[in-house]
Amino acid sequence: MKTRITELFGIQHPIIQGGMHYVGFAEMAAAVSNAGGLGIITGLTQKSAADLANEIARCKDMTDKPFGVNLTFLPVVNQPDYQGMVKAIIEGGVKVVETAGNNPQSVLPYLKDAGIKVIHKCTSVRHSLKAQAIGCDAVSVDGFECGGHPGEDDVPNFILLPRAADELEIPFVASGGMADGRSLVAALSLGAEGMNMGTRFIATKEAPVHDNVKQALVAASELDTRLVMRPLRNTERVMTNKAVERLLEKERTLGRDIKFEDIAPEVAGVVPRFLQDGEWAVGPWRCGMVAGLIHDIPTCKELIDRSMAEAEGIIRQRLAGLIS
Ligand SMILES: Cc1cc2nc3c(=O)[nH]c(=O)nc-3n(C[C@H](O)[C@H](O)[C@H](O)COP(=O)(O)O)c2cc1C
């Protein structure tokens, strides 16, 4: 399948694996890229620019296909070494960067000068237009269904994607709730040029996370996510468990006066304990409503190949058949 996204990134299939903290290691990115999609290493999971350079080199040892690096810009006091990471990306010969979070304007000139394509992930049409205006090559439009940060507007993809299509000139992919060939065809018909998957890629053989995480995704339904940190306007969609329900109760009790420090003990340091050590119910870990569509743990190649076959089947048979 050829779309503006496959052309832009030089990939076979219009399927991207979004950056995921403590999931987007070289093994994950290489598996997706080797299967014809675009795999993405998560920059901030690496403790330093030197570690990121090493991770990029490891990925290059595992694939000769294009892959990307995610740079998430966080509203934190002690900023990570973004300049060092950008240098590692450029010197490592990476061809694509997925930016997310705050405006990536400060690093764009360096990336563009090095010929790197930039796809910015955002949760609203206004942020997508801003990304277009500052020179991003594409956007990843993340609907309310998505795992991780859905923003504060709560607009699901059935509305957000056609709104983005009406306004944007640069290509965009649909992100949030994407699982298979049906998702891809729906995304294309709503104006996207491909799809970005997060949660679905965690339940694959190559995903470098504890098996408990994969089993939890297979067991979960679309009703099993919760939105935490809403009162702080830093909403995250996470898998529910007892610790998450306790956190939500604390948020309700503290009400409007809540500060991040109040809930820091419940959220800080949780991600590696679950994703890497498999400690169930230790706290909130990011997960999309798409968990309800995850029933197995295929390889990345099986997942991508069957999604493409399903998408082509829907377009050639079901949809074409409806009008002939
Ligand atoms: C476990 C997990 C960790 C994530 N970490 C990040 C991150 O560090 N940076 C980022 O830009 N997006 C992150 N995301 C968001 C994904 O890149 C992607 O946009 C999102 O998962 C899409 O929604 P889906 O889960 O319904 O596919 C994360 C998502 C998950 C599930």
PDBQT file of the ligand as one rigid body, heavy atoms in Angstrom, charges set to zero:
ROOT
HETATM    1  C1  LIG A 401       2.850   2.114  27.837  1.00  0.00    +0.000 C 
HETATM    2  C2  LIG A 401       2.781   3.356  26.984  1.00  0.00    +0.000 A 
HETATM    3  C3  LIG A 401       3.790   4.304  27.099  1.00  0.00    +0.000 A 
HETATM    4  C4  LIG A 401       3.760   5.454  26.298  1.00  0.00    +0.000 A 
HETATM    5  N1  LIG A 401       4.783   6.357  26.400  1.00  0.00    +0.000 NA
HETATM    6  C5  LIG A 401       4.830   7.414  25.551  1.00  0.00    +0.000 A 
HETATM    7  C6  LIG A 401       5.946   8.301  25.558  1.00  0.00    +0.000 A 
HETATM    8  O1  LIG A 401       6.886   8.161  26.341  1.00  0.00    +0.000 OA
HETATM    9  N2  LIG A 401       5.938   9.330  24.663  1.00  0.00    +0.000 N 
HETATM   10  C7  LIG A 401       4.920   9.511  23.768  1.00  0.00    +0.000 A 
HETATM   11  O2  LIG A 401       4.978  10.441  22.953  1.00  0.00    +0.000 OA
HETATM   12  N3  LIG A 401       3.835   8.702  23.759  1.00  0.00    +0.000 NA
HETATM   13  C8  LIG A 401       3.775   7.652  24.611  1.00  0.00    +0.000 A 
HETATM   14  N4  LIG A 401       2.706   6.790  24.559  1.00  0.00    +0.000 N 
HETATM   15  C9  LIG A 401       1.638   7.006  23.553  1.00  0.00    +0.000 C 
HETATM   16  C10 LIG A 401       1.860   6.141  22.294  1.00  0.00    +0.000 C 
HETATM   17  O3  LIG A 401       3.006   6.535  21.577  1.00  0.00    +0.000 OA
HETATM   18  C11 LIG A 401       0.652   6.237  21.330  1.00  0.00    +0.000 C 
HETATM   19  O4  LIG A 401       0.456   7.576  20.941  1.00  0.00    +0.000 OA
HETATM   20  C12 LIG A 401      -0.625   5.720  21.962  1.00  0.00    +0.000 C 
HETATM   21  O5  LIG A 401      -0.351   4.527  22.669  1.00  0.00    +0.000 OA
HETATM   22  C13 LIG A 401      -1.684   5.456  20.904  1.00  0.00    +0.000 C 
HETATM   23  O6  LIG A 401      -2.828   4.926  21.472  1.00  0.00    +0.000 OA
HETATM   24  P1  LIG A 401      -3.142   3.337  21.588  1.00  0.00    +0.000 P 
HETATM   25  O7  LIG A 401      -2.444   2.902  22.808  1.00  0.00    +0.000 OA
HETATM   26  O8  LIG A 401      -4.612   3.276  21.671  1.00  0.00    +0.000 OA
HETATM   27  O9  LIG A 401      -2.576   2.687  20.353  1.00  0.00    +0.000 OA
HETATM   28  C14 LIG A 401       2.688   5.662  25.380  1.00  0.00    +0.000 A 
HETATM   29  C15 LIG A 401       1.667   4.706  25.308  1.00  0.00    +0.000 A 
HETATM   30  C16 LIG A 401       1.695   3.571  26.085  1.00  0.00    +0.000 A 
HETATM   31  C17 LIG A 401       0.577   2.568  25.953  1.00  0.00    +0.000 C 
ENDROOT
TORSDOF 0
